[in-house]
Amino acid sequence: MASIFGSLRACVVALPRIRSPTGNTHVSRILFSPHNQLLRSSRILSTRYCSSTSVIMTTDLTNKQTDSGDFRLPLDVKPTHYDVTIKTDLENSIFEGVVKIDLDVKKETSTIVFNSADLKLNDASLYSDELKIKQIDPSPSLDDKAERCVLSFSTPVPAGSKATLSIGFSGELTGAMMGYYKSSFEHDGTKKYYTLTQFEPTAARRAFPCWDEPLLKATFTVTMISRADTVNLSNMPITSEEIYESHTTKAEDPSLEALFSALTTQDSPEAQWKISKFQTTPPMSTYLVAYANGRFAYLESSYKSPLSGKTRPLRIYSTPDVIHQAQYALDIKAKVLPIYEEIFDIEYPLPKLDTLVAHDFDAGAMENWGLITGRTSAFLLDPKKADVAAKKRVTVFQSHEVAHMWFGDITTMEWWDYLYLNEGFATLMGEVIVVDRVYPEWKVDSSFISEHLNDALDLDAKLSSHPIEVHCPDANQINQIFDSLSYAKAGSVLRMLSNFVGQERFLKGVSIYLKKHLYGNTVTKDLWQGISESTGVDVPRIMDNWISKIGFPVLTVTESENGIHVRQDRFLESGPAEEKDNETIWTVPLALLTATNDKVNIDKSFVLETREKTLAIDTSKPFKLNAGTYGVYRVLYSDERFAAIAKEAAKGDDVFSLNDRIGLVHDIMAFSKAGFCKVSSALTIVDILHDEKEFLVWDSIARNIATLVLTWWEHEAVVNDLDAFRRALFTPIVKRLGYEYSPSESVDISQLRTRAVGQAAVAGDSAVVEELKTRFAEYMRTQDDSRIAGDLFRTTILTAVKHGGREEYEFAKALYENPTTPPSKSISAVMAMCASQDEACIKDTFTYILSKARTQDIIYFINGLQTNFRTRRSCAQFFQDNYAELAKRFEGNFSFKDIVSSSFGNLTKEEDYQKIVDFFKDKDTSRYNLALSQTLESLRASRGWIKRSTSDIAEWLSEWKKGTLRSSPP
């Protein structure tokens, strides 16, 4: 699954993310940077977790050590096949059906226990092949809290036999964005509906009775009954489809007669019913089952398998009004599928692969086998004015979900403890390795450092973090571990391993792992065995603590005449770890870079397996640990060595690579926050790099200066000076590159222009602001946006509304409300509405959130209001005032935890901490307590940073204003 926050990491200027589910792509959360509506501190609180109801910060994910048996279904019987028949009634917003489940009886039993939630059950019966009897339970026992149903029968079914369970069910089609639910769109001014499923992690039980656990794989045959003028979709292709005729269409099973008898046979297509039968699936987990019904349109393509030569059809479906925006996503799917087959040496096994674009979707996207689903922002873009950020976003979402066709669908984690086996691999494969083969000019391995690695390290630098492999027995709280650790840290650790053993051998090991567990379930040791086999490396020895332990190390480098002394300790954003929190010793690939006589050497053989180690090197020459920034750790040098590395890095790629320069900027700022060095040291590094040419280095600089503004937002003098510093850095780039884009220019130049204009605008450069306002005014006057480049649309509309009034605000609102506005523009319009400085407009926005905004878009409004200094505190109050309604609207959804974090994550006053604790003390925080604990911990860390560094940052900026530094104003 791709988290909406998580996945959007790849596009810093793109959209706020909400971290996948749903590979669900799934994925994933993002806070916007201070004073900067264009940069977000991508925290996938991004994306999902597991824990207790206390707001006390803890790494425990449950209130107590709970055995998985308390939540896992008994294994007296095991399902092997489901026949699921669903009738969808869009007009009355209900569904009903019958499921017949073939069971292997493993242990003699007279009770059958399965999952069911929010369904009305009827006609439950069990037929035993051996006993040749059919037994009925007229009054099933339902446990709403455990989401289980228990059926009791008078005669036990014997072990080793087979049985068939048949149950009728019905439920309401709501806008819950989980289970089987309805989504809406407007056509010719009329609201219309369609349906789709979202089952990960535990919502299949809301659509039909089932054994809703990933280990309990079975095959599925789906039959859909729907209005004749609608389209039915499922994981597999349709084998037959017929219009229901009462005299000729017969139910193949007596249990279906009640469904069929209620169908009408009128001549009008709108009144007629049809029956669509789909092929049987391979063995799969319930969370991957999918079906949908609506008046969809589609685009079609295909790809040829490089392994078998077979041609498979590929389609993308959406409502007819936006289908023209889906071509790019379809093209990406066709490009990446053969690459995955070649890498894994495993052919995609299903006869087709569809994508369905939904207007209402909780996560970013979801990897249902054969039928990927996801929100409009994940798969649609303006075909005429697609910006680089939008292309990256769609590419990453589609590729991430296709990666899951192998990681998650063919081979599935045994339980949610091992979620990272799905999401970490989909992040690395789907967003880096495969995308790099399609678009090498995007430099995705380098962008990974800011979009994933640094994001993960930021979250993992908290005591309230959790291990990648996290014990989470209660599947109903699994949403909490769909976060930056399961996605970004897992992907980062796998990237580190790949670099250490070599990518080719790493991928060979992954192929071995997949082939050994086709259609099966796996745990961590299965993956390590595959990679060990291909590399000859003892992978568990290297990797176990990275996966099973919380946190990551800081390597402190002390220089001497004979070399360097390296010590590892746990890194925390609040400062040096106490002994009780500093017990783990990681096996750290050091990747030592040394430069001698214009020759650069990277030695990957050095590994730190103890607390401390001494390396004999010539410290009079340039050197650096963690060459290429592949390691999941930070390296602390003396201020003098940091400056020496920066000065050498400022010369270009001769010694230190692009990756090294990006990592340097992130490390020094993280150390300044934790108190290992001063903010002035970090700003000095930025000053040294002020002539940098690479976009991704400027991107890391912009992110980190934005973090400073975000933190000191209530210190007007500091913010004003930081904005002046930003203007000095980025306005010269605007003057050099201008506002016009050329198809012949590099992606780097395009992105650098976008970032420079955005930074100059948000920092208040008057010339840039006026230019953007002028271009937007012409757009408002003529309805022609040709003078606003797609890459600058968000910056332009944000600037125009922020510095404008009611007219600009209403124009942005109209854009958001237009159902055919491309997603990138639509979300930009939301952010612009939230940027208004007009009190009446601000008031209208708060009212609008609960009255007219789509539920899935509320996170965008919250993030937007948090980037506006005028609304930051009122946004937190808005959450508190409307907590009950918000909690209800997001009940069971992934994104509520992100709304909690975003609403409070930018508060920094001493009293804020206690006010937040007091507010939540009588709330059931079990759905989001991990995110809440992380938010509170961040608040305290920020407060400590402000106390410690305000005078230091002010003094450095004062010296900068005097003209004594490289980037000082003339």
KAHU-V285109 format. One record per residue. N is the residue number from 1. RES is the residue in one small letter. PHI is phi in radians with two decimals (* if undefined). Layout:
n->[N	N]
res->[RES	RES]
phi->[PHI	PHI]
This chain:
n->[1	2	3	4	5	6	7	8	9	10	11	12	13	14	15	16	17	18	19	20	21	22	23	24	25	26	27	28	29	30	31	32	33	34	35	36	37	38	39	40	41	42	43	44	45	46	47	48	49	50	51	52	53	54	55	56	57	58	59	60	61	62	63	64	65	66	67	68	69	70	71	72	73	74	75	76	77	78	79	80	81	82	83	84	85	86	87	88	89	90	91	92	93	94	95	96	97	98	99	100	101	102	103	104	105	106	107	108	109	110	111	112	113	114	115	116	117	118	119	120	121	122	123	124	125	126	127	128	129	130	131	132	133	134	135	136	137	138	139	140	141	142	143	144	145	146	147	148	149	150	151	152	153	154	155	156	157	158	159	160	161	162	163	164	165	166	167	168	169	170	171	172	173	174	175	176	177	178	179	180	181	182	183	184	185	186	187	188	189	190	191	192	193	194	195	196	197	198	199	200	201	202	203	204	205	206	207	208	209	210	211	212	213	214	215	216	217	218	219	220	221	222	223	224	225	226	227	228	229	230	231	232	233	234	235	236	237	238	239	240	241	242	243	244	245	246	247	248	249	250	251	252	253	254	255	256	257	258	259	260	261	262	263	264	265	266	267	268	269	270	271	272	273	274	275	276	277	278	279	280	281	282	283	284	285	286	287	288	289	290	291	292	293	294	295	296	297	298	299	300	301	302	303	304	305	306	307	308	309	310	311	312	313	314	315	316	317	318	319	320	321	322	323	324	325	326	327	328	329	330	331	332	333	334	335	336	337	338	339	340	341	342	343	344	345	346	347	348	349	350	351	352	353	354	355	356	357	358	359	360	361	362	363	364	365	366	367	368	369	370	371	372	373	374	375	376	377	378	379	380	381	382	383	384	385	386	387	388	389	390	391	392	393	394	395	396	397	398	399	400	401	402	403	404	405	406	407	408	409	410	411	412	413	414	415	416	417	418	419	420	421	422	423	424	425	426	427	428	429	430	431	432	433	434	435	436	437	438	439	440	441	442	443	444	445	446	447	448	449	450	451	452	453	454	455	456	457	458	459	460	461	462	463	464	465	466	467	468	469	470	471	472	473	474	475	476	477	478	479	480	481	482	483	484	485	486	487	488	489	490	491	492	493	494	495	496	497	498	499	500	501	502	503	504	505	506	507	508	509	510	511	512	513	514	515	516	517	518	519	520	521	522	523	524	525	526	527	528	529	530	531	532	533	534	535	536	537	538	539	540	541	542	543	544	545	546	547	548	549	550	551	552	553	554	555	556	557	558	559	560	561	562	563	564	565	566	567	568	569	570	571	572	573	574	575	576	577	578	579	580	581	582	583	584	585	586	587	588	589	590	591	592	593	594	595	596	597	598	599	600	601	602	603	604	605	606	607	608	609	610	611	612	613	614	615	616	617	618	619	620	621	622	623	624	625	626	627	628	629	630	631	632	633	634	635	636	637	638	639	640	641	642	643	644	645	646	647	648	649	650	651	652	653	654	655	656	657	658	659	660	661	662	663	664	665	666	667	668	669	670	671	672	673	674	675	676	677	678	679	680	681	682	683	684	685	686	687	688	689	690	691	692	693	694	695	696	697	698	699	700	701	702	703	704	705	706	707	708	709	710	711	712	713	714	715	716	717	718	719	720	721	722	723	724	725	726	727	728	729	730	731	732	733	734	735	736	737	738	739	740	741	742	743	744	745	746	747	748	749	750	751	752	753	754	755	756	757	758	759	760	761	762	763	764	765	766	767	768	769	770	771	772	773	774	775	776	777	778	779	780	781	782	783	784	785	786	787	788	789	790	791	792	793	794	795	796	797	798	799	800	801	802	803	804	805	806	807	808	809	810	811	812	813	814	815	816	817	818	819	820	821	822	823	824	825	826	827	828	829	830	831	832	833	834	835	836	837	838	839	840	841	842	843	844	845	846	847	848	849	850	851	852	853	854	855	856	857	858	859	860	861	862	863	864	865	866	867	868	869	870	871	872	873	874	875	876	877	878	879	880	881	882	883	884	885	886	887	888	889	890	891	892	893	894	895	896	897	898	899	900	901	902	903	904	905	906	907	908	909	910	911	912	913	914	915	916	917	918	919	920	921	922	923	924	925	926	927	928	929	930	931	932	933	934	935	936	937	938	939	940	941	942	943	944	945	946	947	948	949	950	951	952	953	954	955	956	957	958	959	960	961	962	963	964	965	966	967	968	969	970]
res->[m	a	s	i	f	g	s	l	r	a	c	v	v	a	l	p	r	i	r	s	p	t	g	n	t	h	v	s	r	i	l	f	s	p	h	n	q	l	l	r	s	s	r	i	l	s	t	r	y	c	s	s	t	s	v	i	m	t	t	d	l	t	n	k	q	t	d	s	g	d	f	r	l	p	l	d	v	k	p	t	h	y	d	v	t	i	k	t	d	l	e	n	s	i	f	e	g	v	v	k	i	d	l	d	v	k	k	e	t	s	t	i	v	f	n	s	a	d	l	k	l	n	d	a	s	l	y	s	d	e	l	k	i	k	q	i	d	p	s	p	s	l	d	d	k	a	e	r	c	v	l	s	f	s	t	p	v	p	a	g	s	k	a	t	l	s	i	g	f	s	g	e	l	t	g	a	m	m	g	y	y	k	s	s	f	e	h	d	g	t	k	k	y	y	t	l	t	q	f	e	p	t	a	a	r	r	a	f	p	c	w	d	e	p	l	l	k	a	t	f	t	v	t	m	i	s	r	a	d	t	v	n	l	s	n	m	p	i	t	s	e	e	i	y	e	s	h	t	t	k	a	e	d	p	s	l	e	a	l	f	s	a	l	t	t	q	d	s	p	e	a	q	w	k	i	s	k	f	q	t	t	p	p	m	s	t	y	l	v	a	y	a	n	g	r	f	a	y	l	e	s	s	y	k	s	p	l	s	g	k	t	r	p	l	r	i	y	s	t	p	d	v	i	h	q	a	q	y	a	l	d	i	k	a	k	v	l	p	i	y	e	e	i	f	d	i	e	y	p	l	p	k	l	d	t	l	v	a	h	d	f	d	a	g	a	m	e	n	w	g	l	i	t	g	r	t	s	a	f	l	l	d	p	k	k	a	d	v	a	a	k	k	r	v	t	v	f	q	s	h	e	v	a	h	m	w	f	g	d	i	t	t	m	e	w	w	d	y	l	y	l	n	e	g	f	a	t	l	m	g	e	v	i	v	v	d	r	v	y	p	e	w	k	v	d	s	s	f	i	s	e	h	l	n	d	a	l	d	l	d	a	k	l	s	s	h	p	i	e	v	h	c	p	d	a	n	q	i	n	q	i	f	d	s	l	s	y	a	k	a	g	s	v	l	r	m	l	s	n	f	v	g	q	e	r	f	l	k	g	v	s	i	y	l	k	k	h	l	y	g	n	t	v	t	k	d	l	w	q	g	i	s	e	s	t	g	v	d	v	p	r	i	m	d	n	w	i	s	k	i	g	f	p	v	l	t	v	t	e	s	e	n	g	i	h	v	r	q	d	r	f	l	e	s	g	p	a	e	e	k	d	n	e	t	i	w	t	v	p	l	a	l	l	t	a	t	n	d	k	v	n	i	d	k	s	f	v	l	e	t	r	e	k	t	l	a	i	d	t	s	k	p	f	k	l	n	a	g	t	y	g	v	y	r	v	l	y	s	d	e	r	f	a	a	i	a	k	e	a	a	k	g	d	d	v	f	s	l	n	d	r	i	g	l	v	h	d	i	m	a	f	s	k	a	g	f	c	k	v	s	s	a	l	t	i	v	d	i	l	h	d	e	k	e	f	l	v	w	d	s	i	a	r	n	i	a	t	l	v	l	t	w	w	e	h	e	a	v	v	n	d	l	d	a	f	r	r	a	l	f	t	p	i	v	k	r	l	g	y	e	y	s	p	s	e	s	v	d	i	s	q	l	r	t	r	a	v	g	q	a	a	v	a	g	d	s	a	v	v	e	e	l	k	t	r	f	a	e	y	m	r	t	q	d	d	s	r	i	a	g	d	l	f	r	t	t	i	l	t	a	v	k	h	g	g	r	e	e	y	e	f	a	k	a	l	y	e	n	p	t	t	p	p	s	k	s	i	s	a	v	m	a	m	c	a	s	q	d	e	a	c	i	k	d	t	f	t	y	i	l	s	k	a	r	t	q	d	i	i	y	f	i	n	g	l	q	t	n	f	r	t	r	r	s	c	a	q	f	f	q	d	n	y	a	e	l	a	k	r	f	e	g	n	f	s	f	k	d	i	v	s	s	s	f	g	n	l	t	k	e	e	d	y	q	k	i	v	d	f	f	k	d	k	d	t	s	r	y	n	l	a	l	s	q	t	l	e	s	l	r	a	s	r	g	w	i	k	r	s	t	s	d	i	a	e	w	l	s	e	w	k	k	g	t	l	r	s	s	p	p]
phi->[*	-1.87	-1.22	-1.18	-1.44	-0.97	-1.22	-1.33	-0.96	-1.13	-2.15	-0.97	-1.62	-1.28	-1.82	-1.14	-1.86	-2.04	*	*	-1.09	1.96	-0.56	-1.20	-0.27	-0.51	-2.31	-3.01	*	-2.91	-1.74	-1.53	-1.30	-1.10	1.00	-2.50	-1.29	-1.72	-1.93	-2.15	-1.38	-1.22	-1.90	-1.27	-1.04	-0.67	2.58	2.81	-2.84	-2.58	-3.02	-1.67	-1.69	-1.46	-1.61	-1.17	-1.21	-2.71	-1.62	-1.14	-1.76	-2.40	-1.08	-2.66	-1.19	-1.99	-1.26	-1.04	-1.08	-1.18	-2.10	-1.42	-1.25	-1.14	-1.87	-1.08	-2.28	-2.31	-1.24	-2.08	-2.71	-2.06	-1.85	-1.96	-2.02	-2.21	-1.81	-1.87	-1.99	-1.13	-1.11	-1.86	0.95	-2.38	-2.37	-2.61	-3.05	-2.39	-2.13	-2.03	-2.10	-1.40	-2.14	-1.66	-1.51	-1.55	-2.57	-0.94	-2.71	-1.98	-2.19	-2.10	-2.05	-2.53	-1.67	-2.78	-2.58	1.02	-2.10	-1.63	-1.86	-2.66	0.90	-1.41	-2.48	-2.25	-1.91	-1.75	-1.10	-1.37	-1.39	1.05	-2.29	-1.95	-1.97	-2.14	-1.94	-1.29	-2.41	-1.02	-1.65	-1.89	-1.99	-1.11	-1.19	-1.43	0.98	-2.26	-2.23	-2.06	-1.85	-2.09	-2.26	-1.27	-1.96	-1.13	-1.61	-1.35	-1.08	1.46	-1.72	-2.09	-2.53	-2.24	-1.75	-2.15	-2.47	-1.55	-2.62	-2.67	-2.83	-1.62	-1.58	-1.99	-1.67	-1.23	1.07	-2.67	1.19	-1.76	-2.37	-1.91	-2.18	-2.20	-2.64	-1.82	-2.37	0.97	1.38	-1.99	-1.36	-2.16	-2.21	-2.53	-2.20	-2.77	-1.95	-2.51	-1.80	-1.27	-1.60	-2.40	-1.99	-1.06	-1.10	-1.53	-1.92	-2.79	-1.08	-2.88	-1.63	-1.62	-2.34	-1.07	-1.21	-1.59	-1.28	-2.72	-1.62	-2.34	-2.05	-1.84	-2.17	-2.05	-1.96	-2.68	-1.09	-1.17	-1.64	-1.95	-1.90	-1.88	-2.28	-2.69	-1.09	-1.96	-1.21	-1.30	-1.67	-2.73	-2.60	-2.51	-1.31	-1.25	-2.20	-1.06	-1.54	-2.02	-1.59	-2.01	-1.24	-1.29	-2.36	-0.97	-1.19	-1.64	-1.07	-1.14	-1.10	-1.22	-1.16	-1.52	-1.42	-1.59	-2.31	-1.27	-1.31	-1.16	-1.00	-1.17	-1.77	-1.31	-2.04	-2.30	-2.13	-1.97	-1.90	-1.92	-1.05	-1.34	-1.39	-1.20	-1.03	-2.71	-1.42	-1.08	-1.20	-1.73	-1.18	-2.62	-2.74	-2.69	-2.52	3.05	-1.63	-1.64	-1.98	-2.59	-1.98	-2.30	-2.58	-2.85	-2.48	-1.84	-1.15	-1.25	-1.61	-1.99	1.45	-1.21	-1.82	-1.97	-1.30	-2.23	-2.33	-2.27	-1.93	-2.80	-1.24	-1.03	-1.23	-2.15	-1.08	-1.18	-1.58	-1.80	-1.08	-1.08	-1.09	-1.11	-1.08	-1.10	-1.03	-1.17	-1.33	-1.50	-0.98	-1.13	-1.17	-1.06	-1.04	-1.18	-1.15	-1.54	1.01	-2.36	-1.32	-1.01	-1.54	-1.60	-1.29	-2.71	-2.47	-1.79	-2.26	-2.03	-1.64	-2.01	-1.34	-2.23	-2.66	-1.29	-1.51	-1.49	-2.76	-2.45	-1.56	-0.86	-1.12	1.50	-2.55	-1.17	-2.22	3.13	-1.32	-1.05	-1.19	-1.43	-2.29	-1.96	-2.65	-1.21	-1.17	-1.60	-2.38	-1.23	-1.55	-1.04	-1.07	-1.16	-1.09	-1.08	-1.06	-1.14	-1.05	-1.14	-1.07	-1.15	-1.17	-1.03	-1.22	-1.15	-0.98	-1.18	-1.02	-1.76	-1.53	2.22	-1.65	-1.21	-2.07	-2.12	-1.10	-1.19	-2.69	-1.17	-0.94	-1.81	-0.93	-1.06	-1.06	-1.43	-1.41	-1.10	-1.22	-1.13	-1.19	-1.20	-1.25	-1.35	-1.98	-2.21	-1.06	-1.33	-1.08	-1.08	-1.36	-1.52	-2.25	-1.06	-1.22	-1.38	0.94	-1.20	-1.13	-1.31	-1.17	-0.98	-1.10	-1.42	-1.40	-2.20	-1.06	-1.14	-1.03	-1.17	-1.13	-1.06	-1.29	-1.37	-1.49	-2.00	-1.12	-1.55	-1.23	-2.60	-1.12	-1.08	-1.59	-2.06	-1.20	-2.46	-1.18	-1.56	-1.11	-1.27	-1.93	-1.10	-0.89	-1.22	-1.67	-1.41	-2.32	-1.15	-1.39	-1.22	-1.70	-1.28	-1.18	-1.04	-1.09	-1.19	-1.15	-1.16	-1.11	-1.08	-1.11	-1.04	-1.17	-1.22	-1.63	1.75	-1.07	-1.08	-1.21	-1.05	-1.19	-1.09	-1.12	-1.12	-1.07	-1.05	-1.00	-1.13	-1.14	-1.28	-2.25	-1.02	1.09	-2.01	-2.12	-2.37	-2.24	-0.99	-1.07	-1.13	-1.18	-1.08	-1.10	-1.12	-1.28	-1.09	-1.11	-1.43	-1.99	1.30	-1.69	-1.35	-1.11	-1.00	-1.05	-1.35	-1.73	-0.96	-1.22	-1.14	-1.60	-1.68	-1.89	-1.38	1.55	-2.74	-1.64	-1.85	-1.72	-1.64	-1.83	-2.00	-1.64	-2.50	-1.11	-1.67	2.68	-2.26	-1.89	-2.05	-2.24	-1.89	-2.49	-1.16	-1.65	-2.24	-1.17	-1.57	2.21	-0.93	-1.30	-1.22	-0.98	-1.16	-1.80	-2.26	-1.69	-1.35	-1.97	-1.54	-1.56	-1.92	-1.19	-1.48	0.76	-1.43	-1.75	-2.28	-2.22	-2.45	0.90	1.11	-2.03	-1.80	-2.22	-2.05	-1.78	-1.57	-1.39	-1.25	-2.33	-1.69	-1.97	-2.16	-1.11	-2.43	-2.79	-1.95	-2.07	-1.55	-2.46	-1.53	-1.38	-1.39	-1.87	-1.02	-2.63	-2.89	-1.49	1.03	-1.03	1.42	0.92	-1.70	-1.33	-1.63	-2.83	-2.04	-2.07	-1.80	-1.90	-1.21	-0.99	-1.16	-1.21	-0.98	-1.13	-1.13	-1.08	-1.10	-1.12	-1.22	-1.13	-1.15	-1.39	2.04	-1.58	-1.03	-1.97	-1.85	-1.33	-0.95	-1.03	-1.10	-1.23	-1.08	-1.07	-1.04	-1.09	-1.17	-1.10	-1.13	-1.25	-1.10	-1.15	-1.18	-1.17	-1.43	1.51	-1.37	-2.64	-1.56	-1.06	-1.04	-1.14	-1.14	-1.16	-1.12	-1.05	-1.05	-1.06	-1.11	-1.58	-1.20	-1.73	-0.96	-1.83	-1.40	-0.98	-1.17	-1.25	-1.05	-1.08	-1.16	-1.12	-1.06	-1.03	-1.33	-1.16	-1.05	-1.08	-1.11	-1.12	-1.01	-1.34	-1.69	-1.11	-1.69	-2.01	-1.00	-1.14	-1.14	-1.08	-1.05	-1.25	-1.12	-1.14	-1.10	-1.09	-1.07	-1.06	-1.14	-1.35	-1.79	-1.09	-1.03	-1.19	-1.05	-1.11	-1.34	-1.74	1.26	-2.03	-1.80	-1.84	-2.16	-1.04	-1.54	-1.43	-1.26	-1.06	-1.00	-1.13	-1.04	-1.21	-1.14	-1.06	-1.02	-1.18	-1.11	-1.09	-1.09	-1.20	-1.11	-1.17	-1.21	-1.48	1.50	-1.14	-1.11	-1.17	-1.16	-1.03	-1.14	-1.08	-1.19	-1.07	-1.11	-1.16	-1.26	-1.07	-1.15	-1.08	-1.12	-1.28	-1.90	1.11	-1.93	-1.75	-1.12	-1.52	-1.94	-1.05	-0.94	-1.19	-1.85	-1.09	-1.10	-1.03	-1.17	-1.23	-1.09	-1.14	-1.12	-1.28	-1.06	-1.74	-1.98	-2.42	-1.06	-1.08	-1.16	-1.06	-1.14	-1.13	-1.11	-1.09	-1.11	-1.09	-1.09	-1.39	-1.26	-1.15	-1.73	-1.11	-0.99	-0.94	-1.07	-1.20	-1.08	-1.25	-1.06	-1.13	-1.05	-1.08	-1.18	-0.95	-1.35	-1.53	-1.03	-1.76	-1.43	-1.06	-1.16	-1.16	-1.06	-1.06	-1.08	-1.13	-1.07	-1.16	-1.10	-0.96	-1.55	-1.72	-2.30	-1.24	-1.11	-0.98	-1.13	-1.62	-1.04	-1.06	-1.16	-1.12	-1.08	-1.09	-1.12	-1.16	-1.32	-1.45	-1.65	-0.98	-1.24	-2.00	-1.07	-1.33	-1.18	-1.17	-1.06	-1.20	-1.01	-1.03	-1.13	-1.16	-2.05	-0.99	-1.06	-1.19	-1.12	-1.08	-1.22	-1.14	-1.86	-1.04	1.45	-1.61	-1.17	-1.43	-1.12	-1.09	-1.24	-1.16	-1.05	-1.09	-1.16	-1.16	-2.08	-1.18	-1.84	-1.40	-2.37	-1.43	-1.00	-1.31	-1.07	-0.99	-1.19	-1.11	-1.17	-1.02	-1.10	-1.12	-1.57	-1.12	-1.87	-1.78	-1.41	-1.71	-1.08	-1.44	-2.57	-1.14	-1.17	-1.08	-1.14	-1.06	-1.16	-1.12	-1.12	-1.15	-1.10	-1.04	-1.16	-1.13	-1.14	-1.10	-1.12	-1.11	-1.08	-1.06	-1.36	-2.11	-1.05	-1.18	-1.11	-1.17	-1.13	-1.14	-1.12	-1.13	-1.13	-1.11	-1.07	-1.13	-1.31	1.55	-1.64	-2.00	-1.00	-1.65	-1.06	-1.15	-1.14]
